[in-house]
Amino acid sequence: MTQPYPALRMHIDGEWIATQHRRVHVVLNPATAQPLGELPLADAADLDRALDAAARGFALWRATPAEERARVLKRAAALIRERVELISRIATMEEGKTLAETRVETFAAADLFEFHAEECRRAYGRVLVRPTGTRSLVLKEPVGPVAAFAPWNFPIHNPARKLGAPLAAGCSVIMKPAEEAPGSAIQILGALLDAGLPAGVAQLVFGVPDEVSRQLIASPVIRKVSFTGSTVVGKHLMKLAADGCKRTTMELGGHAPVIVFDDADIEQAAELLVGAKFRNAGQVCVSPTRFFVQQGVYERFVDAFVQRASQLKVGDGLDPVHDMGPLANPRRQAAMRELVADATTQGARLRLGGQAPDRPGFFWQPTVLSEVPDSAHCMNEEPSGAVALMRPFRDFDDAVAQANRLPYGLAAYAFTQSAKTAMRIGDALESGMVGLNTTRLAAADAPFGGIKQSGHGAEDGPEGFEACLVTKTIHQA
């Protein structure tokens, strides 16, 4: 029996809220382009109610012992693992990626809650050395209510990121996930509520993005803004946050370079990179995108990459025979057409794919372009799609110059069998995260974030927890 798509609701002040008289957004299945359900969109009164609840929820939750906050997060992690098939199928239906990927994402969300459950016991301060009869204390306290905005590309893990660290720290949260993939976020919040999270501590709202962000960020209730998404929108939200001197964590766009040196294990590198490149149809902020391959092994690597990419089976992610699902929405499909046409017009060589298959849904063939010039739009704009861009490099300095050319610095990769080269390239790459002979960059205990125009601050790891705390110094005589 096919699992039905669940009813879509907001959650404000302990109440699940359906469409009723509100505006709605129609959620589509990207594999069929058919409607899945209608999502209620918040109006100004809904957002005011959420802000009021968040203020009361913060007062309650910050006073809750760390041990109890930890118990709620651990129970939620256990419930998410129990519900892995339900959550995974919902995510595949609304976002498109394969069930194999959404299962991994679900377990990662549970791991994140479990990590922060332990971390919330470690909001350590210190006592400073002072003369007898006086003392100075440095304390860590929750920053306050957080406005959190999550994108559609990881509809399970991104909401868990936006909730885990703030809740562990004692903050309340108003979260606005992406309207295109809302069901997964509803499930994650549902696990927290079923685990005992008190009413008002976490609100879940949907709406017209600019309306929601302006009203939430302008409110004096909100003390921090957390956003994952494009650099353009991130800059806009930072300007709004600046008016209230509000702390921000920004995980913004990327355009990850990959450097393959001539001493790399070419077959292994191609195997790993095809899997990483076409994961979620390339709609991953840390997706390897700009491939710089040393001249002596360039054709060999491109051939190996194309050969493996050509074997990927594209189709509905609910069918386990498929390796890659559709793009998440028709905007991405249109963007792929434009980027490929621009690159080939400027001299890039189309080695594989380059078009949408003739079938319903927002599918795109795995695409490889070689000899792509720097002037091509796809070499300067994050493609966020199933396209790999190849070009050769001469030597170490040439590779570094090409990799660091853009204003982005979220993720970078390099492949070499030389320990010395690995150390040098790790130091030289301007990136918040670097994978050396690996494509795995995310883990619950490791900071996740970028530099330059890829944002600032970190999620995950102790750093993500620390970002939800403020420092208070008390001097006592």
C-alpha positions in Angstrom: 0.0 0.0 0.0 1.4 3.4 -1.0 2.0 5.8 2.0 -0.3 8.9 1.7 1.2 12.3 1.9 0.2 13.8 5.3 -2.0 16.8 6.0 0.1 20.0 6.1 -0.2 22.3 9.2 1.6 25.1 11.0 2.3 24.8 14.8 1.9 27.9 17.0 1.7 28.0 20.8 1.0 24.3 21.1 -1.7 24.2 18.4 -1.6 22.5 15.0 -3.2 24.9 12.5 -4.7 23.9 9.2 -5.5 26.0 6.1 -8.9 27.3 7.3 -9.3 30.8 5.8 -5.6 31.3 5.1 -3.8 31.6 1.8 -2.3 28.3 0.7 0.8 27.0 -1.2 0.3 23.9 -3.4 3.0 21.4 -2.8 4.1 19.4 -5.8 5.7 16.0 -6.2 8.7 16.8 -8.4 8.7 13.3 -9.9 5.3 13.8 -11.3 4.6 17.6 -11.2 1.3 16.6 -9.5 -0.1 18.3 -6.3 0.5 16.6 -3.0 -1.3 18.9 -0.7 -2.1 22.5 0.3 0.0 24.2 2.9 -1.4 27.0 5.1 0.5 30.3 4.9 0.8 32.5 8.0 -0.7 36.0 8.1 0.5 38.9 10.3 -1.7 37.8 13.2 -0.3 34.2 13.1 3.2 35.6 13.2 2.4 37.9 16.1 1.0 34.9 18.0 4.1 32.9 17.2 6.3 35.8 18.5 4.3 36.0 21.7 4.5 32.3 22.2 8.2 32.3 21.6 8.8 35.0 24.3 6.8 32.9 26.8 8.4 29.7 25.7 11.9 31.1 26.1 11.2 32.1 29.7 10.0 28.6 30.4 12.7 26.7 28.5 15.7 28.7 29.7 14.7 27.8 33.2 14.4 24.1 32.4 17.4 22.1 33.7 19.9 21.0 31.1 19.3 17.4 32.0 15.6 17.7 31.1 16.4 19.5 27.8 18.8 16.6 27.0 16.1 14.0 27.8 13.7 15.7 25.3 16.3 15.8 22.5 17.3 12.2 23.1 13.7 11.0 23.1 13.2 12.9 19.9 16.2 11.3 18.3 14.9 7.8 19.2 11.5 8.6 17.8 13.0 9.9 14.5 14.9 6.6 14.2 11.7 4.6 14.8 9.9 6.6 12.2 12.7 6.6 9.6 10.6 5.0 6.8 7.7 7.4 7.3 9.9 10.5 7.4 12.1 9.3 4.5 9.1 8.6 2.2 7.5 12.0 2.9 10.8 13.7 2.1 11.2 11.8 -1.2 7.7 12.6 -2.2 8.1 16.4 -1.7 11.7 17.0 -2.5 12.6 14.2 -5.0 15.8 12.7 -3.8 16.0 8.9 -3.5 14.9 7.0 -0.5 18.4 5.8 0.1 19.4 9.5 0.5 16.4 10.5 2.7 17.1 7.6 5.0 20.6 8.7 5.5 19.3 12.3 6.1 16.8 11.0 8.7 19.5 9.2 10.7 21.7 12.3 10.5 18.9 14.4 12.0 18.6 12.0 14.9 22.4 12.0 15.4 22.3 15.8 15.5 19.7 15.9 18.3 21.6 13.2 20.2 24.9 15.2 20.0 23.3 18.4 21.1 21.5 16.6 24.0 25.0 15.8 25.3 26.4 19.3 24.5 23.8 21.2 26.5 25.4 19.9 29.6 28.6 21.7 28.6 27.7 25.4 28.6 30.7 25.9 30.8 31.8 29.2 32.3 34.8 30.0 34.5 35.8 31.7 37.7 38.6 34.3 37.4 41.4 34.8 40.0 40.5 37.7 42.3 41.6 39.0 45.7 40.0 37.3 48.8 36.5 38.5 49.3 35.7 39.2 45.6 35.1 37.1 42.6 34.4 37.4 38.9 32.3 34.8 37.0 32.0 34.3 33.3 28.7 32.6 32.5 27.1 31.3 29.3 23.4 31.9 28.8 21.0 31.2 25.9 20.9 34.0 23.4 17.1 34.1 23.3 14.3 33.4 20.8 15.7 32.4 17.4 14.1 33.0 14.0 15.3 30.2 11.8 14.9 29.8 8.0 15.6 26.4 6.4 15.8 25.6 2.6 14.2 22.8 0.6 17.2 20.8 -0.4 17.6 18.9 2.9 14.1 19.0 4.2 14.8 16.7 7.2 18.3 17.6 8.2 18.1 21.4 7.8 15.1 21.7 10.2 16.9 19.5 12.7 19.9 21.8 12.4 17.8 24.9 13.0 16.1 23.3 16.1 18.8 21.1 17.7 21.4 23.6 18.9 19.0 26.4 20.0 16.8 24.0 21.9 19.8 22.4 23.6 21.1 25.9 24.6 17.7 26.9 26.2 16.4 29.1 23.4 12.9 29.1 21.9 12.6 28.9 18.1 10.3 30.1 15.3 11.2 28.1 12.3 10.1 28.7 8.7 11.1 25.8 6.5 10.7 25.8 2.8 7.2 25.9 1.5 8.1 23.4 -1.3 9.0 20.6 1.2 7.1 21.2 4.4 6.0 17.7 5.4 9.5 16.6 6.6 9.9 19.6 8.9 6.5 18.8 10.4 7.6 15.3 11.2 10.8 16.5 12.9 8.9 19.0 15.1 6.3 16.3 15.8 9.0 14.0 17.2 10.2 16.8 19.5 6.6 17.5 20.7 6.0 13.8 21.2 9.2 13.6 23.2 7.9 16.2 25.6 8.9 19.6 24.3 6.6 22.1 26.0 4.1 24.2 24.0 5.5 27.5 22.9 9.1 26.5 22.8 9.1 25.8 19.1 6.8 27.3 16.5 6.6 26.1 12.9 5.3 28.7 10.3 5.1 28.9 6.6 4.3 31.9 4.4 5.5 34.4 1.8 9.2 34.5 2.6 9.8 38.2 2.6 6.6 38.9 4.7 7.7 36.3 7.3 11.3 37.3 7.5 10.6 41.1 7.8 8.0 40.7 10.5 10.0 38.2 12.6 13.3 39.9 12.3 11.9 43.3 13.1 10.4 42.1 16.4 12.3 42.8 19.6 11.4 39.3 20.7 13.9 37.7 18.2 17.5 37.8 19.4 19.1 35.7 16.7 18.6 34.9 13.0 19.7 31.6 11.5 19.5 31.2 7.7 20.6 28.6 5.2 20.1 29.6 1.5 21.4 31.8 -1.2 24.0 34.6 -0.7 21.6 37.2 -2.1 18.8 36.4 0.4 21.4 36.0 3.2 22.7 39.5 2.6 19.1 40.8 2.7 18.4 39.1 6.0 21.7 40.4 7.5 20.6 44.0 6.7 17.3 43.4 8.4 19.0 41.9 11.4 21.5 44.8 11.6 18.7 47.2 12.5 18.2 45.3 15.7 21.9 44.4 16.3 20.8 40.8 16.2 23.3 37.9 16.0 23.3 36.0 12.7 24.4 32.6 11.6 24.5 32.4 7.8 25.2 29.3 5.7 25.0 30.7 2.2 25.8 29.7 -1.4 28.8 27.7 -2.5 30.5 26.7 -5.7 32.9 24.0 -4.5 36.1 23.4 -6.4 37.6 20.0 -6.8 41.4 19.6 -7.4 42.5 16.3 -8.8 46.3 16.1 -8.9 48.2 13.8 -11.3 49.2 11.4 -8.5 45.6 10.8 -7.3 43.9 7.5 -7.5 41.9 8.4 -10.6 39.4 5.6 -10.5 38.7 6.0 -6.8 38.4 9.8 -7.1 35.9 9.4 -10.0 33.9 6.9 -8.1 33.6 9.1 -5.1 33.0 12.3 -7.0 30.2 11.0 -9.2 28.3 9.9 -6.2 28.8 13.2 -4.4 28.1 15.4 -7.5 24.8 13.8 -8.4 23.6 13.3 -4.9 20.2 15.0 -4.7 20.6 15.8 -8.4 23.4 18.2 -7.5 21.2 20.3 -5.3 23.6 20.4 -2.4 25.4 23.5 -1.1 28.7 21.5 -0.7 28.3 19.7 -4.1 31.6 19.3 -5.9 31.0 21.5 -9.0 34.2 23.0 -10.5 36.5 20.2 -11.3 40.2 21.2 -11.9 42.2 18.3 -13.1 46.0 18.3 -13.7 46.8 18.2 -17.4 48.6 14.8 -17.4 45.5 12.9 -16.1 42.8 15.2 -17.4 41.3 13.1 -20.2 41.6 9.9 -18.2 39.7 11.5 -15.3 37.0 13.0 -17.5 36.5 9.7 -19.3 36.3 7.8 -16.0 33.8 10.3 -14.6 31.6 10.3 -17.7 31.6 6.5 -17.8 30.3 6.3 -14.3 27.9 9.1 -14.6 26.4 7.6 -17.7 25.4 4.5 -15.7 23.2 6.4 -13.2 19.5 5.5 -13.4 17.3 8.6 -13.2 13.7 8.4 -12.0 11.2 8.6 -9.2 13.2 8.4 -5.9 10.6 6.1 -4.4 11.7 3.3 -6.7 14.9 1.8 -5.3 16.3 1.0 -8.8 16.9 4.7 -9.4 20.2 6.4 -8.4 19.1 10.0 -8.9 15.7 11.6 -8.6 14.3 14.8 -10.2 15.3 18.4 -9.6 13.1 19.9 -6.8 11.2 22.4 -8.9 10.8 23.7 -12.5 13.0 26.7 -11.7 16.0 24.4 -11.4 15.2 22.7 -14.6 15.0 26.0 -16.5 18.2 27.2 -14.9 20.0 24.0 -16.1 18.9 24.7 -19.7 20.2 28.2 -19.5 23.5 27.4 -17.9 24.3 24.5 -20.3 23.3 26.6 -23.4 25.5 29.5 -22.2 28.5 27.3 -21.6 28.3 25.4 -24.9 27.8 28.7 -26.8 31.1 29.9 -25.2 33.0 26.8 -26.2 32.4 24.2 -23.5 32.3 20.6 -24.7 29.2 18.6 -23.8 30.4 15.2 -22.7 27.2 13.8 -21.2 23.5 14.7 -20.8 22.6 18.4 -21.2 18.8 18.1 -21.4 15.7 17.0 -19.6 14.3 13.6 -20.5 10.9 13.4 -22.2 8.8 12.5 -19.2 6.6 14.2 -16.6 8.3 15.7 -13.6 11.3 18.0 -13.2 14.0 15.5 -14.3 17.4 16.4 -15.7 20.1 14.1 -17.2 23.4 13.9 -15.4 25.5 16.4 -17.3 29.2 16.8 -17.8 30.8 19.8 -19.5 34.5 20.0 -20.2 36.9 22.8 -21.2 34.5 25.2 -19.6 35.7 28.8 -19.8 35.8 31.1 -16.8 33.4 33.5 -18.6 30.6 30.9 -18.6 27.8 31.7 -16.2 28.0 28.2 -14.6 31.6 28.9 -13.6 30.6 31.9 -11.6 27.1 31.2 -10.4 26.2 28.2 -8.1 24.4 25.9 -10.6 22.6 23.9 -7.8 21.9 21.1 -10.3 23.1 17.9 -12.0 26.1 19.4 -13.9 29.8 18.9 -13.4 32.2 21.4 -14.9 35.7 20.2 -16.0 38.9 22.1 -17.0 42.6 21.3 -16.8 45.3 23.0 -14.7 49.1 23.2 -15.0 50.6 23.1 -11.5 49.8 23.7 -7.8 49.7 27.5 -8.0 47.4 27.4 -11.1 45.0 25.0 -9.3 44.9 27.2 -6.2 44.3 30.4 -8.2 41.4 28.8 -10.1 39.9 27.3 -7.0 40.0 30.5 -5.0 38.9 32.8 -7.8 35.3 33.1 -6.7 34.0 35.0 -3.7 32.5 31.8 -2.2 34.2 29.6 0.4 31.9 26.9 1.7 33.4 23.6 0.6 36.4 22.4 -1.4 37.9 19.1 -2.3 41.3 17.8 -3.3 42.6 14.3 -4.3 46.3 13.4 -4.1 48.4 10.5 -2.7 51.1 12.8 -1.5 50.9 13.8 2.2 52.9 16.9 1.5 50.6 18.0 -1.3 47.5 17.2 0.9 48.9 19.5 3.6 49.7 22.3 1.2 46.4 22.3 -0.6 44.5 22.0 2.7 46.2 25.2 3.9 45.9 27.0 0.5 42.2 26.5 -0.2 40.0 29.4 1.0 37.0 27.4 2.3 35.3 26.7 5.6 35.4 23.0 4.9 37.9 20.9 2.9 37.7 17.2 2.0 41.0 15.6 1.2 40.5 12.3 -0.6 37.0 12.2 0.7 33.7 13.9 -0.1 32.2 13.6 3.4 32.1 16.9 5.1 29.1 16.8 7.5 29.0 15.2 10.9 27.1 16.0 14.1 30.3 16.8 16.0 32.0 18.9 13.3 31.3 22.6 12.5 29.6 23.1 9.3 29.9 26.6 7.6 31.7 28.8 5.2 33.8 31.9 4.8 33.8 34.9 2.4 30.4 35.2 0.7 29.4 31.7 1.7 28.5 33.1 5.1 29.7 33.2 8.7 29.3 31.2 11.9 28.8 27.4 12.1 26.1 24.9 12.6 26.8 21.4 14.2 29.6 20.6 16.6 30.3 22.6 19.7 30.6 25.7 17.6 27.0 25.4 16.5 25.9 25.1 20.1 28.2 28.0 21.2 26.5 30.2 18.5 23.3 30.0 20.5 24.9 31.3 23.7 25.9 34.7 24.9 28.5 35.5 27.5 27.8 37.3 30.8 30.6 38.5 33.2 29.6 39.0 36.8 32.0 40.9 39.1 31.1 40.5 42.8 32.7 42.2 45.9 
